[in-house]
Amino acid sequence: MDTDADVHGTVAEGFEPVRDAFVRNFTALGERGAAVAVYRDGRKVVDLWGGTKDVDGTEPWRRGTAQVVRSATKGVAAAVPLLLHRRGELDLDAPVGEYWPEFKAHGKERVLVRHVLNHRAGLPVLDRPLTPEDALDPLRGPAAVAAQAPVWEPGTDHGYHALTYGWLLDELVRRVSGGRGAGQWIADEIARPLGLDLWVGLPAAEEAAGRAGRVGRLDEPEPSTPGNGPRLRPKRSVTEAYQNPDSLTRRAFAAITPFPDQNDPVYRAAALPAANGIATAEALARFYAALIGEVDGVTRGVRLFDPATMELARAEESAGPDRILVVGTRFGLGYMLHGSASPFLSPGSFGHPGRGGSLGFADPEAGIALGYVTNGFRKTVTADPRAQALVRAVRTSLARGAA
């Protein structure tokens, strides 16, 4: 398929609305380069890409172009502790300090493993933000979190652990796995068996091969752009939270100050399970497809979640006003759940968006798994209009009887 918007790829019969929405993202919403993939019952039904590989370049996006997916990394990383739990190696109701003794300092003895995954640990900020150099060190980030006092009583409330989530999860995995961090665990036991072009810590060979494009900020589309639809203004409380340097919101996103250049090979080679995963849309969709069932070309033994683990992932653990994002959010164990702040396909969906654009999720009842990646980041945090247009298009396709 070729269009005037320089979009390529294929869609199965019945999923044409997804192609149409993807094209509109370029023609009406200012998309520079992106890809979307959808699996239905383990079979790929959408595989589209278009635009430029780099947000500031002219080289075309090709099949297999990967991008930084920001917090969509969290959904991939969350599979690791859940799989360790299934194997009997990690108790979700054990104190974190049982595996990580240094973590007990400053009243954190009551932080449970599940509090890390459901964003109830009370540790979304660092009193002393890390420099980029310290943040990328696999030892200094966890040490900083271990030395931090909670900002609310662990387990009593929830707030998005935007960056600290990664150090908490990574160190837990490292302690349980004999020194193997989450990035290596994902490479060994998720990406390689499933054949995923997905990395939390981009290998030097993949960097040299130019697998990942350059990401950057995109200007907001003009309000009068045809097909752009209504532009919703954030609530004053949300705006103020992001503007106030002393708010928990600003401090959570400033846990690394200044934030590293996301195109720097040193940043991309590090493993930050909260923020710097690099993936193709096809890999993200295939990952989620493997969470809910068998995938084409993969034997039964490689299916990632059994039904019980899948239900753990999407059972509501936290809901209501989020201490960090301010709006109402819903979380399972490591996964965002469908809601007004981050709409997925249906109430049974689970996944994770990436700030500014990317999205990965699964819907077990519909048998749908979707991955969307982009090189152009906008101001959105949990519900980018481009990703939402694709979700609505999948819903339309299913309503019209797509097989």
Disulfide bonds with the S-S distance in Angstrom:
none
